[in-house]
Amino acid sequence: MRWNFVMMLALLSLTFGMCYAHSAEVDELTLRFAQYHESLPVLDGEINLRLDLAVADANQFRGCDEDFLLYALKAQFLRPFRGQVEGWAENNPEVFKQTLKLSQSIYQDIKIWQNPPVHLGKLGLASVFQLNGILVGSDKLGHFFDEGFEEFTRAHKKGGSVDDALQYGVDSEEGFYGLATTGVNSYGDRVANFNGLRFWERALGERALGLGADSPYIVCEAKRWKRGAVFSFADFVDAGWDEAINCSAYKDADFEAKVNARIATLEAKFGRPLQCPVDQEACAGLVVKYGEFASKLLHPACLE
């Protein structure tokens, strides 16, 4: 019997370690007042380098072939199980980050059966770094590129729409990548996904959102791909990525009560209110920014 239990745990660990690519939770409250250095220049530099490499790879073939360009971009930015850029940022010492053990976080009282991926998987809690002045979990980079591409394909497939893309984000967080597995429905993930859709539109020269005539990152000139606009996360990262502002929802009242109890402990420690959203003014700006899409991207507490 004991052997069967050990084998079951090993199988669960392997399953959750591989399957939940962007299911690592993030705690931006416990680490809120730690020391950070701005990571925007380092991350921007890496993304522009990857765009350059994609252009070079796509130009190995004659003419501006969009299929080859897409293949080259996917090779630079997409990876199953854990996003390329997400993994790069976690492992790169030039990206200044703060890390936290599960036992130190607001999720420390959540039982193994309430959130198996964090307890059993290889991902655990995401690191936190500062990007464009915003505290961001490293998991958001995976959402931005990988899940953003999933939303892009749904928006641009035949008969597809932005609503289809947004619904994919909602379904993911309310299902396989959220409530059904981690017990957490992250609205911050939804915002990162949506902005990833915008990135892929600029990378591939597509337009679907009507959020402004953004310059493409790659253009075709004289039958050769060339770099266009310079990429910056500053065009995408806002307070909606911060889960202390764009709150998460939880699977049941017990889960939520345990998290809120730990937040109350943090409030006593730091001597300031930390119940989400910690910045209602930032929420008001997000409501204006996302307009008709806000109800699917922002937590109800941010819409008040």
N, C-alpha and C positions, 0 to 999 in steps of 0.2 A: 504494500500500500504506500509506504514512504517513497519507494522508488518511482511509483506512478506519479506521485505528487511532484517530485523533483523534476521528472520528465515533463510534466504539464507546465511547470513554471518556466523551464528552459524553452519549450515551444512557444509559450506566450511571449517571452522576452524576445525571441527571434522574430516572431510575427509583428509585434508592436515596434520593434527596432527598425524593421524594414518597411512596414506598410504606412506608417503615419509620418510621412516626410515632413510635414509642417505642423505637426500636432504638439510640438514642444510648447509648454505654457511659458508665459513671461510675467514677471512680477516687477512692475515699474514703481511700486509704492515703497517696498522695503528698501530699494536702492535709490530712492528719489533724491536723497540729499548727499549721495556719494560724490566723489570728485570725477569729473568727466573732461575730456578734451574733444574738440570738434573733429569728427571723422569724415566730414564732407570732402575735403580735398583728396584724401586717400581713396575713398570709394569712388568718387567721380573719375579719378585717374584710372582706376582699374576698369571701369565700365567703358571709358573711351578707348582704352587699349584693346579691349575685347571687340569693340565695334570695328576698330582698325583691322584687327586680325580677321574678322568675318569678311570684310571687304576684300582683303588680300586673297582669302580662300575662294571667295565667289568669283574673283577676276581670273582664276586659273582656267575658267571656261569662257568661250567666245561669246561676246555680246552681254547685254544686261539680262541675264536669265533670272527671273524672280524665284524660280524653284531652287536654283543653286544658292541664291542669297538667303532664302529661308533656311535651307539646310545648314549653311555656314553659321547663321545666327543661332540656330538651335544648338549647334555643337558648342558654341561659346557660353550659352546662358542656361540651357535646360539639362536636367539630370534627374533620373528617377530616384525616389526614396529621400534624397536630400539635395536641395538646390545647389548648383555649382557656386554661385556667388555667396550664398548663405554659409556653405562650408568654408569657402575661402576666407570670409570675414571672421568666422569663429577661430580659425587657425592662424591668422596673420597678426603678428605682434604689433604691426603699425596701426591696426584698428584698436584704439584704446577702449577697453570694455570692462564692465564690472560683472562678476559672476556670483551666483548664489546657489547654495545647496537647497534641496527641497525642504529639508528639516529646518531651514531658516526663513522660509517664505510664507506668504499668506495662504499657501496651499498645504502647509505641513500637517494639518489635521484631516485632510481628505484621505480616505481609506483606499487601499489598493484596488478594490472592486469599483470604486467611484471614478478612478482615473488611471486605468492600467498603463497607458503609454508612458506617462511620466514616471511611474514606479518601476515598470519592467523594461521599458524601451531604452534605447541607447541615447536618446535625445535629452530627456530630463527637462530642466529649465533652460530657456534660451538666455544667452548673455544679453546685456543691455549696453547700448552705446548712444552717443549723441550724434544725431544726423540732422543738419539744417536747424540746429537749436532745439530739436525735439528728442526726447528719450524714446528709443526704438529697440525692440527685441530683434535679435538676429534672425528669428523665424520669419519676420516680415519681408526679408530679402527673398526668401524662397517663395513667399506668397506673391510678391511683386513680379518676379520673373516667371515662375512656373505656373502658378494659378492664374496669373495675369494672362499668360498665353492661352490657357484654357478658356478664359472669358473672351479673349480676342477671337478665337476660332468660332465661338458660338455667336458672336456679334456679326462676323463676316461670312459665315457659311450661307449658302443659298437659302433665302427665306428667314435668315437670322436677324436679330435686332439687339440693341443695347439692353432691352428688358430681358431677353434670353440670357445675356451675359450676367446681368445682375442677379437673376434668379438662380443661376448656377452658384454664385457666391453665397446666396442665402441658403440654398439646399445643402451645400458643402458644410457650412457651419452648424446647420440644424441636424445634420446627418453624420456621414462617415468621418469628416475631419473636425467635428465639433461635439455636439451634445451626445451623439450616439457612442462616442469612444472616450473622449476626455472629460465629458460633462461640462465643457465650457463652450459657449457660443460667443466667439470673439468678433465684435464689430470692428475692431482694429484690423483684423485679418481681411474683413470685407473691403475696407478702404484701401488696404495695400493691394488686394486683388484688382480692384477697379482702376487704380492708378497704373498697375502693370498693364492693363488693357490699353491705356493711353500710351505707355511706352512702346508697346508693340505696334501700335498704329503709326507712331513717329518713325520707328525703325523700318517699317515696311511701306510707308507712304500711303497708308489707308486713312480714311476719315469716316467716323460714324457718330461721334458724340456731339459735335457742334459746340465744343468748349473753347473755340478759338482756332485761328489758322496757325497752328504750331508748325515750325519748320521741320522737315524730315531730317533724320540723322544720316541718311544715305540717299544719294541721288545718282541718276544715270546721266553721264555726259560723254558724248562721242563713243557710245557703245561700251563704256566702262563704268563700273560702280566707283563712286567717289564719296568721301565723307562730306556731309553737309553741316548741320547744326552741331554744336558741342553739347554733349549730354551733361546734365547736372541733376542730382537728386533734389536740388532746391526747387525744381519745377514740379515735384511730385509729393514730397514729404511734408505733411502738415500735422496739426494736433490730432487729427483723426487716426493716426497711426499709434498714438500713445494710449494704452489701455487704462491709464489712470484718468484720462479725460473722456475718451470714447469707450465707455464701460463695456464689460462683458456681462452676458447673462449666464445663469447656471441651471443645471438640469432639474434641480428640485430645491425646496426650501431648506432642507438639511445642509446641502452643499453650500448654499448662499449664506446661511447662518454661521457656518464654520469660517468661511472667508471673512465675513463682516466682523466676527469676533477678533480675528487676528488684525484686521485693520484698526479696530478700536484700541488694541494694544499698541499699535504703531502711533496712533494719535496721542496716547498718553506719553509715549517715549519722546516724540518730537515736539509735543506741545502745540500742535496745529491740526486743523481738520483735514482728513484724508479720505473721507467717504467719496466715492466716485459719483459725479465728475468733480475733480479737484479744481477745475477752472471753467465755470459756467460761461464766462465771457468768450473763451476760446470756442466753446460749443456754439455760441450764437454766430460766430464767424463761419464755422463749418456749415451751419444750416444755410447761410446765404451762399456760400461757395458751391455746395452740391445741389442746391435747389430742388428740382423735381426728383433727384435721385436720393435725397437725404434720408427718406424714410426706410430705405433698404440698406443704408450704409452706416447710419448713426444710431446708437442706443437710444431708446425712448427718453432716458434721463437727459440726454444731450439735446433733445428736441424741445424740451420744456422752455 
